[in-house]
């Protein structure tokens, strides 16, 4: 039966389904998807080293690249052959609207960083303590932990709404034709509506990543100098899977599935 209650509210088990669907999509062409993720990281690195404006440019470009991955997974989902131009589809389809999402994310992140600094967060002291290792005074380490941990936890809490607002924003713009601010608002509402599914998704994703890192650490003795290469491959695969789950969750929450009465029309969004 067609479900026009968009965004849909899905059960908690949907979080597991997104992971399974994302992995199934990734398995269709892991080499090219990993290559696309590598291009993304190299582009972010090159943009980031541009003096003064590098960080801004990388944040603006990120949603545009993510849109390319949405196009790539849509092609795989529909049985089409995946090609490198798919990863650059965001540069020819609504790039300005997508860049606005990156700008909003950047501004909100700067605001949260400012709040953390005002509350006493000292990144320099934290880096010095990390580099000191066992040489740090236990009392100084305890004091640093007591002052830093609450601020880090607050920062994490403040970042959650930003993640909720941006999770669906790119496919809503790229596929659904929503404006950037409309997409951010609808994404937040859809994420809130499906908080149980996102909780399951987050916990399972964290568990899978933790197990993978532990296994890689155990194998490090056998892999030797190749450990770094395998960790890089794990990182690239993880980001590819993350993009795949964004697409899978968008399909589940927003898309009108093929074969239904309204399959040829775009979903209507309301705030």
C-alpha positions in Angstrom: 0.0 0.0 0.0 1.3 3.5 -0.8 2.5 5.4 2.3 2.1 9.1 1.8 2.9 10.1 5.4 6.2 11.6 4.4 8.6 11.6 6.2 7.7 8.1 7.3 8.1 7.0 10.9 9.9 3.7 10.9 10.4 1.1 13.7 13.7 0.8 15.6 14.7 -2.2 13.5 15.0 0.1 10.5 18.4 1.2 11.8 19.6 -2.4 11.2 17.9 -2.4 7.8 19.8 0.7 6.7 23.1 -0.9 7.5 22.2 -4.1 5.7 20.9 -2.2 2.6 24.0 0.1 2.6 26.3 -2.8 2.7 24.4 -4.6 -0.1 24.8 -1.5 -2.2 28.5 -1.2 -1.4 29.1 -4.8 -2.4 27.8 -4.1 -5.9 30.9 -2.1 -6.8 33.3 -1.8 -3.9 36.3 -0.9 -6.0 34.8 2.1 -7.8 33.0 3.3 -4.6 36.3 3.2 -2.7 37.9 5.1 -5.6 35.2 7.7 -5.3 35.8 8.0 -1.6 39.5 8.4 -2.2 38.8 11.2 -4.7 36.6 12.9 -2.1 39.3 12.7 0.6 42.0 14.0 -1.8 39.8 16.8 -2.9 39.1 17.8 0.8 42.8 17.7 1.5 43.7 19.8 -1.5 41.0 22.4 -0.6 42.0 22.4 3.0 45.6 23.4 2.4 44.6 26.6 0.6 45.6 29.5 2.9 42.8 31.3 4.7 39.9 29.9 2.8 40.7 26.2 2.6 38.5 25.1 5.5 35.6 27.2 4.3 35.9 25.8 0.7 36.1 22.2 2.0 32.9 22.6 4.1 31.1 24.2 1.2 32.2 21.4 -1.2 31.4 18.5 1.1 27.6 18.4 0.5 28.3 18.7 -3.3 30.5 15.6 -3.2 27.9 13.8 -1.0 25.3 14.5 -3.6 27.6 12.7 -6.1 27.5 9.6 -3.8 23.7 9.8 -3.7 23.7 9.7 -7.5 26.1 6.8 -7.5 24.0 4.7 -5.1 20.8 5.6 -6.9 22.5 4.2 -10.1 23.5 1.0 -8.3 20.0 0.7 -6.7 18.4 1.0 -10.1 20.7 -1.5 -11.8 22.7 1.0 -13.8 26.4 0.8 -14.4 28.4 2.9 -12.0 30.8 5.4 -13.6 33.1 8.0 -12.2 31.0 11.0 -13.5 28.3 9.9 -11.0 30.5 11.1 -8.2 30.6 14.6 -9.6 26.8 14.9 -10.3 26.4 17.5 -7.5 28.5 20.0 -9.4 26.0 20.1 -12.2 22.7 19.6 -10.2 21.9 22.3 -7.6 25.5 23.0 -6.4 24.5 26.4 -4.9 21.7 25.0 -2.8 24.0 22.1 -1.6 26.8 24.6 -0.7 24.3 26.5 1.5 24.0 23.3 3.6 27.8 23.3 4.0 27.8 26.9 5.0 25.1 26.4 7.6 27.1 23.4 9.0 30.3 25.5 9.1 28.6 28.5 10.9 26.9 26.3 13.5 30.2 24.3 14.1 32.0 27.6 14.6 29.3 28.7 17.1 29.7 25.5 19.1 33.5 25.8 19.1 33.1 29.4 20.4 30.8 28.2 23.2 33.3 25.4 24.1 36.2 27.9 24.3 34.1 30.3 26.4 33.4 27.5 28.8 37.1 27.0 29.3 38.0 24.3 26.7 41.8 24.4 26.1 42.8 22.4 23.0 46.4 23.4 23.4 46.6 22.0 26.9 44.9 18.8 25.7 47.4 18.3 22.9 50.3 19.0 25.3 49.0 16.4 27.7 48.5 13.8 25.0 52.1 14.4 23.7 53.5 14.1 27.3 52.1 10.7 27.8 53.3 9.0 31.0 55.4 12.1 31.9 52.3 14.2 32.8 51.6 14.8 36.5 48.7 12.6 37.6 47.0 15.6 39.4 47.3 17.7 36.3 45.9 14.9 34.2 42.9 14.5 36.6 42.3 18.3 36.6 42.4 18.4 32.8 40.0 15.5 32.5 37.6 17.0 35.0 37.5 20.3 33.2 37.6 19.0 29.6 35.2 16.0 29.7 32.0 17.9 30.6 32.7 20.4 27.8 33.4 17.7 25.3 30.1 16.0 26.3 28.2 19.2 25.9 29.8 19.8 22.5 28.7 16.3 21.5 25.1 17.0 22.6 25.1 20.3 20.7 26.4 18.6 17.5 23.6 16.0 17.5 20.9 18.5 16.3 23.3 19.6 13.5 23.7 16.0 12.4 19.9 15.6 12.5 19.4 18.6 10.3 22.0 17.7 7.7 21.6 13.9 7.5 18.8 14.0 4.9 19.4 17.5 3.6 21.6 16.6 0.6 19.2 13.9 -0.9 16.2 16.1 -0.1 17.8 18.8 -2.3 19.4 16.6 -4.9 16.4 14.2 -5.3 13.5 15.9 -3.8 14.0 19.4 -5.1 13.7 21.0 -1.6 15.4 24.3 -0.9 18.4 24.2 1.5 16.7 25.7 4.6 13.5 23.6 3.9 15.7 20.5 3.6 17.5 21.2 6.9 14.2 21.7 8.7 12.6 18.6 7.2 15.7 16.5 7.8 15.6 17.5 11.5 12.0 16.7 11.8 12.4 13.3 10.1 15.4 12.4 12.2 13.5 13.3 15.4 10.5 11.3 14.1 12.8 8.3 13.7 15.0 8.7 16.8 14.6 5.0 17.7 15.9 3.8 14.3 18.8 6.3 14.5 19.7 5.1 18.0 19.8 1.5 16.8 21.8 2.6 13.7 24.3 4.6 15.8 24.9 1.9 18.4 25.3 -0.9 15.8 27.5 1.3 13.6 29.7 2.1 16.6 29.9 -1.6 17.6 30.8 -2.7 14.1 33.5 0.0 13.8 34.9 -0.8 17.3 35.1 -4.5 16.5 36.8 -3.8 13.1 39.4 -1.6 14.8 40.1 -4.1 17.5 40.5 -6.9 15.0 42.9 -4.7 13.0 44.8 -4.0 16.1 45.2 -7.7 16.8 46.3 -8.4 13.3 48.8 -5.5 13.4 51.4 -7.9 14.8 51.1 -10.0 11.7 50.6 -7.2 9.2 53.5 -5.1 10.5 54.1 -2.0 8.3 51.0 -2.9 6.2 48.7 -2.0 9.2 48.5 1.6 8.1 47.4 0.6 4.6 44.7 -1.7 6.0 43.5 1.0 8.4 43.3 3.5 5.5 41.2 1.0 3.5 39.0 0.4 6.5 38.5 4.2 6.8 37.6 4.6 3.1 35.2 1.6 3.3 33.6 3.1 6.4 32.9 6.4 4.7 31.5 4.7 1.6 29.2 2.7 3.8 28.2 5.9 5.6 27.1 7.5 2.3 25.3 4.2 1.4 23.3 4.3 4.6 22.4 7.9 4.1 20.9 6.9 0.7 19.3 3.8 2.2 17.7 5.8 5.1 16.5 8.5 2.7 14.8 5.9 0.5 13.1 4.3 3.5 11.9 7.6 5.0 11.2 9.8 2.0 11.2 8.0 -1.3 8.0 6.9 -3.0 8.9 3.4 -4.2 8.7 2.3 -7.7 5.5 0.4 -8.6 3.2 2.6 -6.4 0.5 4.8 -7.8 2.6 8.0 -7.3 5.9 6.6 -8.3 6.4 9.1 -11.0 5.9 12.2 -8.8 8.2 13.7 -6.2 7.2 13.6 -2.6 5.5 16.7 -1.2 7.3 18.1 1.8 5.7 20.2 4.6 7.4 21.8 7.6 
